[in-house]
Amino acid sequence: MKPTNQTVILGFHLLGLTDDPELQPLIFILFLSMYLITILGNLLIILAVSCDSHLHTPMYFFLSNLSLIDICTSTITIPKMLVNIQAQDQTITYIGCLSQASFALLFSGLENCLLAVMAYDRYVAICLPLRYMVIMNPQLCVLLVLLSLLISTMHALIHSLMALQLVFCTDLKISHFFCELAVVIKLACSDIFINNLLVYLVGITFFGVPLFGIILSYIQIVSSVLRITSVEGRYKAFSTCGSHLSVVFLFYGAGFGVYMSSAVTDSSIKNVLASIMYIVIPPMMNPIIYSLKNKEMKEALIYFIVGISFE
């Protein structure tokens, strides 16, 4: 049988967080709780934005899209892990593994682009307030989301097509709770130089450009806010950016942790913990951050849940 045909029938083994059977129930309960919190929190954000006419603005349109992305990010990783623990079966098919890696790239890339779009939205709102509704019109908002989706899909597709060229032989055990691309590439017995080069060069460019856009936007925002003479005006301007900045620090901080852990150490435990911070924690924390730091969102959620209006 040819090596290239062999990969069609191969499967992988997701070793998860631990091989200790006594810890498996605890891990199952912990991740199930985090997944339910993630789904519930982000669904509440989407429903609150949809039902409250006061939140039908570009900022909350992007926020609801971010919540949808967070739901998708958690759904492609955590349920498979929970099923494996419950069934005591660590296997995942070859196609299933590459699909999971591809969708993880897609949704993390989409969040990366959307955070840059949200930073641009805050820049226009604070630096060009009189032209805000003209610039950030509904057509542009939809176009920015679609453009983010297109760029993220191309990024994920490049890595996925290159991963399909790899040949896997033996020792197909993944020391992880999901198929992360960098971990899967290390299992290949064919030449992985081009794949690793793409992971670092394309990855750094793809995530670096939006991050640079975010930094540039906030430099302009800070410069504009410092020219406001009123302390109350400055506080109001900064408060509109607080939630977004918190999410940016959480997302890129966790992502940088994953990159550094994989580059500096070969410890599978450290890599897995870093990936948890990147793929699990941000989707769970984002709705909490926005509901706690944003007065309008907090009021909309209270009204949606208990029917108390603040008007």
C-alpha positions as CSV (number, residue, x, y, z in Angstrom):
1,M,0.0,0.0,0.0
2,K,1.3,3.4,-0.9
3,P,2.1,5.8,2.1
4,T,-0.1,8.5,0.7
5,N,-3.1,6.2,0.7
6,Q,-2.3,5.0,4.2
7,T,-3.3,8.3,5.8
8,V,-6.9,7.8,4.6
9,I,-7.5,5.0,7.1
10,L,-5.4,6.3,10.0
11,G,-6.9,7.5,13.3
12,F,-5.4,9.5,16.1
13,H,-5.6,9.1,19.9
14,L,-6.3,12.2,22.0
15,L,-4.7,11.5,25.3
16,G,-6.4,14.5,26.9
17,L,-5.3,16.2,30.1
18,T,-4.4,13.1,32.1
19,D,-4.4,9.4,31.9
20,D,-5.4,9.0,35.6
21,P,-8.9,7.4,35.6
22,E,-9.7,8.9,39.0
23,L,-9.3,12.5,37.6
24,Q,-11.4,11.9,34.5
25,P,-14.8,12.5,36.2
26,L,-13.5,15.8,37.7
27,I,-12.2,16.9,34.3
28,F,-15.5,16.0,32.7
29,I,-17.5,18.0,35.2
30,L,-15.1,21.0,35.0
31,F,-15.1,21.2,31.2
32,L,-18.8,20.5,30.9
33,S,-19.4,23.4,33.3
34,M,-17.1,25.7,31.4
35,Y,-18.8,24.7,28.1
36,L,-22.3,25.3,29.4
37,I,-21.3,28.7,30.8
38,T,-19.7,29.6,27.5
39,I,-22.8,28.6,25.5
40,L,-25.3,30.3,27.9
41,G,-23.3,33.5,28.3
42,N,-22.8,34.0,24.6
43,L,-26.3,33.1,23.7
44,L,-27.6,35.6,26.2
45,I,-25.4,38.3,24.5
46,I,-26.7,37.4,21.0
47,L,-30.4,37.3,22.2
48,A,-30.1,40.6,24.2
49,V,-28.5,42.4,21.2
50,S,-31.2,41.0,18.9
51,C,-34.1,41.9,21.1
52,D,-33.1,45.4,22.4
53,S,-33.4,48.1,19.7
54,H,-31.0,50.3,21.7
55,L,-28.2,47.8,20.9
56,H,-28.8,47.8,17.2
57,T,-25.5,49.7,16.6
58,P,-22.3,48.6,14.9
59,M,-20.5,47.9,18.2
60,Y,-23.1,45.5,19.4
61,F,-23.5,44.0,15.9
62,F,-19.8,43.0,16.0
63,L,-20.2,41.9,19.6
64,S,-23.0,39.5,18.7
65,N,-20.8,38.1,15.9
66,L,-17.9,37.7,18.4
67,S,-20.3,35.7,20.7
68,L,-21.3,33.4,17.8
69,I,-17.6,32.8,17.0
70,D,-16.9,32.0,20.7
71,I,-19.8,29.4,20.7
72,C,-18.3,27.8,17.6
73,T,-14.8,27.8,19.0
74,S,-15.9,25.9,22.1
75,T,-18.2,23.5,20.3
76,I,-15.5,22.2,17.9
77,T,-13.2,21.2,20.8
78,I,-14.9,20.6,24.2
79,P,-17.8,18.2,23.2
80,K,-15.5,15.7,21.5
81,M,-13.3,15.7,24.6
82,L,-16.4,15.1,26.8
83,V,-17.6,12.2,24.6
84,N,-14.1,10.6,24.7
85,I,-14.1,10.8,28.5
86,Q,-17.6,9.4,28.8
87,A,-17.1,6.6,26.3
88,Q,-13.5,5.9,27.5
89,D,-12.5,6.0,23.9
90,Q,-9.6,8.3,22.9
91,T,-9.8,7.8,19.2
92,I,-10.6,10.4,16.6
93,T,-10.6,9.8,12.8
94,Y,-8.0,11.2,10.5
95,I,-10.6,13.4,8.7
96,G,-12.1,14.4,12.1
97,C,-8.8,15.4,13.4
98,L,-7.8,17.6,10.5
99,S,-11.3,19.1,10.4
100,Q,-11.1,20.0,14.1
101,A,-7.7,21.6,13.5
102,S,-8.9,23.5,10.5
103,F,-12.0,24.9,12.2
104,A,-10.0,25.8,15.3
105,L,-7.7,27.9,12.9
106,L,-10.8,29.3,11.2
107,F,-12.6,30.5,14.3
108,S,-9.5,31.8,16.1
109,G,-8.5,33.6,13.0
110,L,-12.0,35.1,12.7
111,E,-11.9,36.3,16.2
112,N,-8.5,37.8,15.5
113,C,-9.9,39.8,12.5
114,L,-13.1,40.8,14.3
115,L,-11.2,42.2,17.3
116,A,-9.3,44.5,14.8
117,V,-12.6,45.5,13.2
118,M,-14.0,46.3,16.6
119,A,-10.9,48.5,17.4
120,Y,-11.5,50.4,14.2
121,D,-15.2,50.9,15.2
122,R,-14.1,52.4,18.5
123,Y,-11.5,54.6,16.7
124,V,-14.3,56.0,14.5
125,A,-16.7,56.4,17.4
126,I,-14.2,58.4,19.5
127,C,-12.0,60.2,17.0
128,L,-14.7,60.9,14.3
129,P,-18.0,61.0,16.4
130,L,-19.9,63.3,14.0
131,R,-19.2,61.0,11.0
132,Y,-19.7,57.7,12.9
133,M,-23.0,56.6,11.6
134,V,-22.1,57.7,8.1
135,I,-18.8,55.7,8.1
136,M,-20.0,52.7,10.1
137,N,-23.1,52.1,8.0
138,P,-24.8,48.7,8.0
139,Q,-23.3,47.8,4.6
140,L,-19.8,48.4,5.7
141,C,-20.3,46.5,9.0
142,V,-21.6,43.4,7.1
143,L,-18.7,43.8,4.5
144,L,-16.1,43.9,7.3
145,V,-17.5,40.7,8.9
146,L,-17.6,38.9,5.5
147,L,-14.1,40.1,4.7
148,S,-12.9,38.8,8.0
149,L,-14.5,35.4,7.3
150,L,-12.9,35.3,3.8
151,I,-9.4,36.1,5.1
152,S,-9.7,33.6,8.0
153,T,-11.0,30.9,5.6
154,M,-8.0,31.4,3.3
155,H,-5.6,31.2,6.3
156,A,-7.2,28.0,7.6
157,L,-7.3,26.5,4.1
158,I,-3.6,27.1,3.4
159,H,-2.6,25.2,6.5
160,S,-5.2,22.4,6.0
161,L,-4.1,21.7,2.4
162,M,-0.5,21.5,3.5
163,A,-1.4,19.2,6.3
164,L,-3.2,16.9,3.9
165,Q,0.2,16.3,2.2
166,L,1.7,14.9,5.3
167,V,2.4,11.2,5.8
168,F,1.7,9.6,9.2
169,C,3.3,6.3,10.2
170,T,3.2,5.2,13.8
171,D,2.9,6.7,17.3
172,L,-0.3,8.6,16.5
173,K,-0.9,9.7,20.1
174,I,-1.7,13.4,20.5
175,S,-0.9,14.7,24.0
176,H,-3.7,17.1,23.9
177,F,-7.5,17.4,24.3
178,F,-8.1,18.4,20.7
179,C,-6.3,18.3,17.4
180,E,-4.1,21.4,17.4
181,L,-2.4,21.9,14.1
182,A,1.1,22.3,15.5
183,V,0.9,19.1,17.6
184,V,-0.5,17.1,14.6
185,I,2.3,18.3,12.3
186,K,4.9,17.0,14.8
187,L,3.5,13.4,14.4
188,A,4.2,13.3,10.7
189,C,7.1,11.1,9.5
190,S,7.4,13.1,6.3
191,D,9.3,16.4,5.9
192,I,7.5,19.1,7.9
193,F,9.8,22.0,7.2
194,I,7.4,23.8,4.9
195,N,4.5,23.2,7.3
196,N,6.4,24.6,10.3
197,L,7.6,27.6,8.1
198,L,3.9,28.3,7.3
199,V,2.8,28.0,10.9
200,Y,5.3,30.7,12.0
201,L,5.6,33.0,9.0
202,V,1.9,33.0,7.9
203,G,0.7,32.8,11.5
204,I,2.8,35.7,12.7
205,T,1.7,37.8,9.7
206,F,-2.0,36.8,9.9
207,F,-2.2,37.6,13.7
208,G,0.4,40.3,13.7
209,V,-1.3,42.6,11.1
210,P,-4.7,42.9,13.0
211,L,-2.8,43.3,16.3
212,F,-0.8,46.2,14.7
213,G,-4.1,47.7,13.5
214,I,-5.5,47.4,17.1
215,I,-2.5,49.1,18.6
216,L,-2.6,51.9,15.9
217,S,-6.3,52.4,16.6
218,Y,-5.8,52.8,20.3
219,I,-2.8,55.2,19.8
220,Q,-5.2,57.4,17.9
221,I,-7.9,56.9,20.5
222,V,-5.6,57.8,23.4
223,S,-4.3,60.8,21.6
224,S,-7.9,62.0,20.9
225,V,-9.1,61.4,24.5
226,L,-6.2,63.3,26.0
227,R,-7.3,66.4,24.1
228,I,-10.7,66.3,25.9
229,T,-10.6,68.8,28.7
230,S,-13.5,67.3,30.8
231,V,-12.5,64.5,33.2
232,E,-16.0,63.1,32.8
233,G,-15.7,63.2,29.0
234,R,-12.4,61.3,29.2
235,Y,-13.8,58.7,31.5
236,K,-16.8,58.2,29.2
237,A,-14.6,57.8,26.2
238,F,-12.3,55.3,27.9
239,S,-15.2,53.4,29.3
240,T,-16.5,52.6,25.9
241,C,-13.2,50.8,25.1
242,G,-12.7,49.0,28.4
243,S,-14.5,45.8,27.5
244,H,-12.9,45.5,24.1
245,L,-9.4,46.1,25.6
246,S,-10.0,43.5,28.2
247,V,-11.0,40.9,25.5
248,V,-8.0,41.9,23.4
249,F,-5.5,41.4,26.3
250,L,-7.2,38.0,27.1
251,F,-7.1,36.8,23.5
252,Y,-3.7,37.9,22.5
253,G,-2.1,37.2,25.9
254,A,-3.4,33.6,25.8
255,G,-2.3,33.2,22.1
256,F,1.2,34.6,22.9
257,G,1.4,32.1,25.8
258,V,0.6,29.2,23.4
259,Y,3.2,30.4,20.9
260,M,5.9,30.9,23.5
261,S,5.2,27.5,25.2
262,S,5.5,25.6,21.9
263,A,8.7,27.5,20.9
264,V,10.5,27.4,24.2
265,T,9.5,24.0,25.7
266,D,8.5,20.5,24.5
267,S,6.5,19.9,27.6
268,S,3.1,18.5,26.5
269,I,1.5,19.5,29.9
270,K,2.6,23.2,29.5
271,N,1.4,23.2,25.9
272,V,-2.0,21.8,26.8
273,L,-2.4,24.3,29.7
274,A,-1.5,27.2,27.4
275,S,-4.0,26.0,24.8
276,I,-6.7,25.8,27.4
277,M,-6.0,29.4,28.2
278,Y,-6.3,30.2,24.4
279,I,-9.2,28.0,23.2
280,V,-11.4,27.6,26.3
281,I,-11.0,30.5,28.6
282,P,-11.5,33.5,26.3
283,P,-14.9,32.3,24.9
284,M,-16.1,31.7,28.4
285,M,-14.8,35.1,29.8
286,N,-15.9,37.4,26.9
287,P,-19.6,37.6,27.7
288,I,-18.7,38.0,31.4
289,I,-16.3,40.9,30.6
290,Y,-18.9,42.7,28.4
291,S,-21.7,42.2,30.8
292,L,-19.7,43.5,33.8
293,K,-17.9,46.4,32.1
294,N,-20.6,47.6,29.8
295,K,-23.6,49.4,31.4
296,E,-25.9,49.2,28.3
297,M,-25.2,45.5,27.9
298,K,-25.8,44.9,31.6
299,E,-29.1,46.7,31.5
300,A,-30.1,44.8,28.3
301,L,-29.3,41.5,29.9
302,I,-31.3,42.3,33.1
303,Y,-34.2,43.4,31.0
304,F,-34.0,40.2,28.8
305,I,-33.8,37.9,31.8
306,V,-36.1,39.4,34.4
307,G,-38.0,42.1,32.4
308,I,-36.8,45.1,34.4
309,S,-36.4,48.2,32.3
310,F,-34.0,51.0,33.2
311,E,-35.7,53.7,31.1
